[in-house]
Amino acid sequence: MPGRRLIQNIFLKGTSNMEKYIIAHDLGTTANKATLFSTDGRMISSAVRSYDTHYFNDNWAEQNPEDWWEAVCETTASMARLVPPEDVLAISFSVHMMGCLAIDDHGKPLRPHILWSDMRATRQMARLLSQVPEKEFYAITGHRASAAYTLEKIMWVKDNEPEVYARTACFIHPKDYMVYRLTGRVMSDFSDASGTNAFDINTFEWSKKLLDCAGVDIGRLPKLVPSITVAGTLLPEAAAACGLTTQTKVVLGAGDGATASVGAGSVREGITYGCMGTSAWIGSTSKKPLVTDRRLIVNWASAVPGLINPIGTMQAAGASFSWLKNQICTQETAEAAARGVSAYDLINEEIAKSPAGSNGILFLPYLLGERAPRWNSEATGCFVGLKMVNSRCDVLRSVVEGIGYNLRIVLDEFTGSGLDPESIALVGGMAKGAVERQIFADIWNHRILKLNYTEEAGSIGAAVIGGVGIGVFDSFDAVNSFWQVTDTVDPDPANAAVYEKYLPVFNQTYESLLGVYTTMAGMR
């Protein structure tokens, strides 16, 4: 299929016969990317193979696990052809989380994988919360209950496909299935487990209470181990399919949130970063879960053993910017195509013409509802404060500022709990623009660091986990050899003062529209 072709990028040429390598897999929602790293932190090459998602029944989403396997084998083999196969020391993984794959006692999938975005299990979520109060649930798991999580999906399988549930030996995640296909061993790590709604974030064990309330047998869940665990070496058939030797080790790896935290350098308490992609989050590392009465933050087990990654994720950050480009900035998009440049560069030229505060315009970036900080699926996006004196530049700038305000609320939750960073490293697509970096620095009133690999945090994190796992890195601090800071942005005091005045108005605007959101949701 054309959508599944292999795309390969060469970053650095001229490898040495003395070098050793790690292949890091970033198994995402739409594609798998394999990246070849040298053990001194150089990114050599990457290859991407996409696969399909089956969307149906309004909000159901499933994938075929065999597609992942084919993508992993093909991209691994592509990397293995660039170096002596015996010099590839390890394979490690960063993979999308919160899904549900049922396998039998021979490791065969019994049905398609239910993806994290699948929301069919709303009744199961309600049943859980009828037995466990929301605050207690959050205190146990570090998360709110949601149909997006694994436990509710397992409950749905048991309720609606009892024959599948009865034959299931283990419910696992995509990463765990890839590791099983490579090594023949079934296990999962603490980070993936913390995205199930069945994991006690305080004890790093499956929660017997929640499993009993869900009616799910603990014996159908995998053994939990640290992310740095070496699951084994490649089986002969896996080695052949991947173009490697049976001496290559497979390190379990972690869920994509945990690997991004490692890749952005958040490997010690208090190191904070912003991941500015289609969705976006502020993340940090702590010694204990960040649990507050407002329950704004979700808590993942870190890939660094014994630590926690508190994260606050908004739904539509880069998605709002992309919407702006596609729906409002058609002029810039057409001009960029003609000139062979990025449309975002031209949009940023316009944004820079508007002052801090966008001459009084506020944008609420809730085009896909909202997770943190609102936790309101009914919320919608809007512009507020438009006047005849406003220019198009003001409208464009307000979109970026709205994203910044929303994440400032998340950041304040961190700083109010004692996680106040000296600086914030930015990764992801929106980290590329100098205008965006300055706006975020001003709104957040923190120094912003731009890293050289803005869209490789997950792959770098997986590589570091792999290196620590096989012992070529002494600690997670090895991540510092994988990237460099290429730009530092300090807040502009005058702009920061403007944003401090607008932030409470941003919150007031959202709160004033709560009734409108509910009314409009009922009209759909």
Buried (B, 14 or more C-beta within 10 A) or exposed (E): EEEBEBEBEEBEEEBEEEBBBBBBBBBBBEBBBBBBBBBEBBBBBBBBBBBEBEEEEEEBBBBBBEBBBBBBBBBBBBBBEBBEBEBBBBBBBBBBBBBBBBBEEEBEBBBBBBBBBBBBBEEBBEBBBEEBEEEEBBBBBBBBBBBBBBBBBBBBBBBEBEEBBEBBBBBBBBBBBBBBBBBBBBBBBBBBBBBBBBBBBBEBEBBEBBBEBBBBBEEBBBEBBBBBBBBBBBBEEBBBBBBBBEEBBBBBBBBBBBBBBBBBBBBBBBBBBBBBBBBBBBBBBBEEBBBEEEBBBBBBBBBBBEBBBBBBBBBBBBBBBBBBBEEBBEEBBEEBEEEEEBBBBBBBEBBBEBEBBBBBBBBBBBBBBBBBBBBBBBBBBBBBBBEEEBBEBBBBBBBBBBBBBBBBBBBBBBBEBEBBBEBBBBBBBBBBBEBBBBBBBBBBBBBBBBBEBBBBBBBBBBBBBBBBBBEBBEEBEBBEBBBEEEEEBBBBEEBBEBBEEBBEBBBEBBEEBEEEBEEEBEEE
